[in-house]
Amino acid sequence: MVQFNLPQNSKILKGKYFSDKTSSSNIKRVHIYRWSPESNQNPSEDTFEVDLNTCGNKVLDILNKIKNEIDSSLTYRRSCAHGICGSCAMNVDGVNTLSCMKSHKDIHGDIRIYPLPHLKVVKDLVADLSTLYKQYESIEPWLKVKEFKSNESEIKQSKENRGKLDGLYECIMCACCSTACPSYWWSGEKFLGPAVLLQAYRWISDSRDEAKKERLKMVADKLKLYRCHTIMNCTSSCPKGLNPAKAIGSIKKMLATS
C-alpha cells in the first residue's frame, strides 16, 4: 500500500485553548487554523469558546467577536459582510463557503475554520490568490469591439441576449469553486479552474463582444480547459448557487462544433 508522509513542518499541532469567561450556557467551541510566516513554528489549531448569546448568526460574526474580544492577532479577510465581495471565503466545517453567508446555527457541534484548501497560506485564514488573479487577467475580462464607437452611442443588447448572462455575471471570484476542484489542486499553475473559465464564458456569451473566436482560441488548450473532468465539486461548493461546470461544458461544446 502506498503511504504518504507529510513534511514535518506542515503537520498541524494543538494550539492554545481560550476558555469562556462569561459563564454563559450557550457556548460554541470554534477550532481555527493558525499560522504566521513570522515564526518558524508549525501551523496549529487554536480553540475558542464563544458565547453565542452576544454574537450574530453568521460564522463571520464569530470571527469578528474572537478578534475584537479574545485574540486580536487572528487574521482573515472580510469586507462587505453581505456575500457580494467574496473576501471572506474560507473552509468552514469542511466546506468552502463565504463566512458572512454561512450560519453557525446550521453547524451541529464544534466549528472548524480553515483557509481555502490547496493554496499557499499568507497568514492564518488568508490564502494566497495571486495565481488566480493572474489567470483571471489572462482571459482579458472586458468588452472588446473591433471598431471604435462614439461615446455618444450605446452598444445595445436585446433582453434575450442579456438573459444569456444570467448565472455568469454574478460570479464574485471568491475562489470557493476553484479551490474545491481536484484538477485545480494538481494543475493550478496551468489549469484555469472553474472560476476563471466561468468568467471566460461570460465574455464569450456576451452578444456585444466581438472577440468570440479569439477568446475560444485562448482557452482551447488541454491544460487550460480540458483538465476539467466534470467532477462537479465546483458547482456544489459555489456559495452564490452558480454552475461553473455547465459553463465549462458549454465552452467545450462550442469548440467541438465550431
C-alpha positions as CSV (number, residue, x, y, z in Angstrom):
1,M,0.0,0.0,0.0
2,V,1.3,3.5,-0.9
3,Q,2.0,5.7,2.1
4,F,2.1,9.4,2.1
5,N,4.1,11.3,4.6
6,L,3.6,15.0,5.3
7,P,6.7,17.2,5.7
8,Q,7.4,17.6,9.4
9,N,6.8,21.3,9.4
10,S,3.4,21.0,7.7
11,K,1.7,18.9,10.5
12,I,-0.9,20.8,12.4
13,L,-0.2,20.9,16.1
14,K,-2.6,21.5,19.0
15,G,-2.7,25.2,19.7
16,K,-4.0,27.4,22.5
17,Y,-7.3,27.0,24.3
18,F,-9.3,30.1,25.1
19,S,-11.9,29.3,27.8
20,D,-15.2,31.3,28.1
21,K,-15.1,33.8,31.0
22,T,-18.8,34.8,30.9
23,S,-20.3,31.6,32.5
24,S,-22.8,31.5,29.6
25,S,-24.8,28.3,29.0
26,N,-24.8,28.9,25.2
27,I,-21.2,28.2,24.3
28,K,-19.9,27.1,20.9
29,R,-16.3,25.7,20.5
30,V,-14.6,27.0,17.5
31,H,-11.3,25.5,16.2
32,I,-9.3,27.8,13.9
33,Y,-6.2,27.2,11.8
34,R,-3.3,29.5,12.8
35,W,0.0,30.0,11.1
36,S,2.3,33.0,10.9
37,P,5.2,33.5,8.4
38,E,6.9,35.5,11.2
39,S,7.5,32.3,13.2
40,N,9.3,29.1,12.4
41,Q,6.6,27.0,14.1
42,N,4.2,24.5,12.6
43,P,0.7,25.6,11.9
44,S,-1.7,25.0,14.9
45,E,-5.4,24.7,15.7
46,D,-6.5,27.1,18.4
47,T,-9.7,26.5,20.2
48,F,-12.1,29.3,21.3
49,E,-15.2,29.1,23.5
50,V,-17.6,31.7,22.2
51,D,-20.7,33.0,23.9
52,L,-23.4,32.9,21.2
53,N,-25.8,35.0,23.3
54,T,-23.7,38.0,22.4
55,C,-22.9,37.1,18.8
56,G,-24.5,37.4,15.4
57,N,-25.8,34.5,13.4
58,K,-23.0,34.1,10.9
59,V,-19.6,32.5,11.1
60,L,-18.1,35.9,10.2
61,D,-19.7,37.3,13.4
62,I,-17.9,34.6,15.4
63,L,-14.6,35.6,13.8
64,N,-15.2,39.3,14.5
65,K,-16.1,38.5,18.1
66,I,-13.0,36.5,18.6
67,K,-10.8,39.2,17.0
68,N,-12.4,42.0,18.9
69,E,-12.8,40.4,22.3
70,I,-10.5,37.4,22.7
71,D,-7.5,37.4,20.3
72,S,-6.7,40.5,18.2
73,S,-3.9,38.7,16.3
74,L,-6.4,36.5,14.4
75,T,-6.0,37.3,10.7
76,Y,-8.7,36.9,8.0
77,R,-10.2,38.8,5.0
78,R,-13.6,40.4,5.2
79,S,-15.2,43.5,3.7
80,C,-18.9,43.8,2.8
81,A,-20.4,41.1,5.0
82,H,-23.2,40.7,2.5
83,G,-22.0,38.0,0.1
84,I,-21.0,40.5,-2.6
85,C,-17.2,41.0,-2.3
86,G,-16.1,37.4,-1.8
87,S,-13.3,38.5,0.6
88,C,-14.3,36.2,3.5
89,A,-14.1,32.9,1.6
90,M,-12.7,30.1,3.7
91,N,-13.3,26.4,4.6
92,V,-16.0,26.1,7.3
93,D,-16.9,22.7,8.6
94,G,-15.2,21.0,5.7
95,V,-16.9,23.1,3.0
96,N,-15.7,26.1,1.0
97,T,-18.1,29.0,1.7
98,L,-18.4,32.7,2.5
99,S,-18.3,33.1,6.2
100,C,-20.6,36.1,6.0
101,M,-23.3,33.9,4.5
102,K,-22.8,30.7,6.5
103,S,-24.9,30.5,9.6
104,H,-23.3,28.9,12.6
105,K,-26.7,27.6,13.6
106,D,-26.6,25.2,10.7
107,I,-23.5,23.5,12.2
108,H,-24.0,21.0,14.9
109,G,-21.2,20.6,17.4
110,D,-17.8,22.3,17.2
111,I,-16.9,24.5,14.2
112,R,-13.7,24.1,12.4
113,I,-12.5,27.0,10.2
114,Y,-9.5,26.7,7.8
115,P,-8.2,28.8,4.9
116,L,-9.3,27.8,1.4
117,P,-7.6,24.4,0.6
118,H,-4.6,23.8,-1.6
119,L,-3.3,27.3,-1.7
120,K,-0.3,28.9,0.0
121,V,-1.3,30.5,3.3
122,V,-0.3,34.1,3.8
123,K,-1.3,34.1,7.5
124,D,-4.0,32.3,9.5
125,L,-7.1,32.2,7.3
126,V,-5.7,34.3,4.5
127,A,-5.0,32.3,1.4
128,D,-2.7,33.5,-1.5
129,L,-4.9,34.2,-4.5
130,S,-2.3,35.9,-6.7
131,T,-2.2,33.0,-9.2
132,L,-6.0,33.0,-9.6
133,Y,-5.9,36.8,-10.2
134,K,-3.2,36.4,-12.9
135,Q,-5.3,33.7,-14.6
136,Y,-8.3,36.0,-14.4
137,E,-6.3,38.8,-16.0
138,S,-5.2,36.4,-18.8
139,I,-8.7,36.0,-20.2
140,E,-9.0,39.7,-20.6
141,P,-12.3,40.2,-18.8
142,W,-13.5,43.3,-20.5
143,L,-15.7,44.1,-23.5
144,K,-13.9,44.0,-26.8
145,V,-15.1,45.8,-30.0
146,K,-13.1,45.8,-33.3
147,E,-14.1,49.3,-34.3
148,F,-14.1,52.4,-32.1
149,K,-17.6,53.6,-31.4
150,S,-18.6,57.1,-30.3
151,N,-19.2,57.5,-26.6
152,E,-22.5,59.1,-27.5
153,S,-23.9,55.8,-28.8
154,E,-24.8,52.7,-26.8
155,I,-23.9,49.1,-27.6
156,K,-27.4,47.8,-27.4
157,Q,-28.4,44.3,-26.3
158,S,-31.7,42.5,-26.6
159,K,-33.4,41.2,-23.4
160,E,-32.9,37.6,-24.8
161,N,-29.2,38.1,-25.2
162,R,-29.0,39.8,-21.8
163,G,-30.7,36.8,-20.3
164,K,-27.9,34.6,-21.5
165,L,-25.6,36.2,-19.0
166,D,-27.7,35.3,-16.0
167,G,-25.8,32.8,-13.8
168,L,-22.5,34.1,-15.2
169,Y,-22.1,37.8,-14.3
170,E,-23.0,37.1,-10.6
171,C,-19.6,35.4,-10.0
172,I,-17.7,37.3,-7.4
173,M,-14.3,35.5,-7.8
174,C,-14.3,34.2,-4.2
175,A,-12.4,31.1,-5.3
176,C,-14.6,28.7,-3.4
177,C,-15.2,26.6,-6.6
178,S,-11.6,26.6,-7.9
179,T,-10.2,25.5,-4.5
180,A,-12.7,22.7,-4.3
181,C,-11.6,21.3,-7.7
182,P,-9.1,18.4,-7.6
183,S,-7.9,19.2,-11.1
184,Y,-7.0,22.7,-9.9
185,W,-5.3,21.3,-6.8
186,W,-2.9,19.3,-9.0
187,S,-2.6,21.7,-12.0
188,G,-3.3,25.1,-10.5
189,E,-0.5,26.8,-12.3
190,K,-1.8,25.8,-15.8
191,F,-5.4,24.8,-15.5
192,L,-7.5,28.0,-15.4
193,G,-10.0,26.4,-13.0
194,P,-13.8,26.8,-12.7
195,A,-13.9,30.4,-11.6
196,V,-11.8,31.8,-14.4
197,L,-13.4,29.6,-17.0
198,L,-16.9,30.7,-15.9
199,Q,-15.7,34.3,-16.3
200,A,-14.3,33.4,-19.8
201,Y,-17.6,32.0,-20.8
202,R,-19.4,35.1,-19.5
203,W,-17.5,37.2,-22.2
204,I,-17.7,34.6,-24.9
205,S,-21.5,34.6,-24.4
206,D,-21.9,38.4,-24.4
207,S,-23.5,39.4,-27.7
208,R,-21.9,42.8,-27.6
209,D,-18.4,41.4,-27.6
210,E,-16.6,41.0,-31.0
211,A,-13.8,38.7,-30.0
212,K,-15.6,35.4,-29.5
213,K,-13.2,33.4,-31.8
214,E,-10.1,34.9,-30.2
215,R,-11.5,34.1,-26.7
216,L,-12.3,30.5,-27.6
217,K,-8.8,30.0,-29.1
218,M,-7.3,31.5,-26.0
219,V,-8.8,28.8,-23.7
220,A,-8.6,25.9,-26.2
221,D,-5.8,24.1,-24.5
222,K,-5.5,20.7,-23.0
223,L,-4.2,22.2,-19.7
224,K,-6.2,25.5,-19.6
225,L,-9.6,23.9,-20.3
226,Y,-9.5,20.1,-20.7
227,R,-8.1,19.4,-17.3
228,C,-11.7,19.7,-16.2
229,H,-13.1,16.2,-15.6
230,T,-16.6,17.2,-14.7
231,I,-16.3,16.2,-11.0
232,M,-18.9,18.9,-10.2
233,N,-17.2,20.0,-6.9
234,C,-17.2,23.5,-8.3
235,T,-21.0,23.7,-8.7
236,S,-21.8,22.1,-5.3
237,S,-19.4,24.5,-3.5
238,C,-20.5,27.8,-5.1
239,P,-22.0,30.0,-2.3
240,K,-23.8,32.0,-5.0
241,G,-25.6,29.0,-6.5
242,L,-23.9,29.3,-9.9
243,N,-22.9,26.4,-12.2
244,P,-19.3,26.6,-13.4
245,A,-19.4,23.0,-14.6
246,K,-22.2,23.9,-17.1
247,A,-20.2,26.9,-18.3
248,I,-17.1,24.8,-18.9
249,G,-19.2,22.2,-20.7
250,S,-20.6,25.0,-22.9
251,I,-17.1,26.1,-23.9
252,K,-16.1,22.6,-24.8
253,K,-19.3,22.2,-26.9
254,M,-18.6,25.5,-28.7
255,L,-15.1,24.3,-29.5
256,A,-16.3,20.9,-30.7
257,T,-18.9,22.3,-33.0
258,S,-17.0,25.3,-34.4
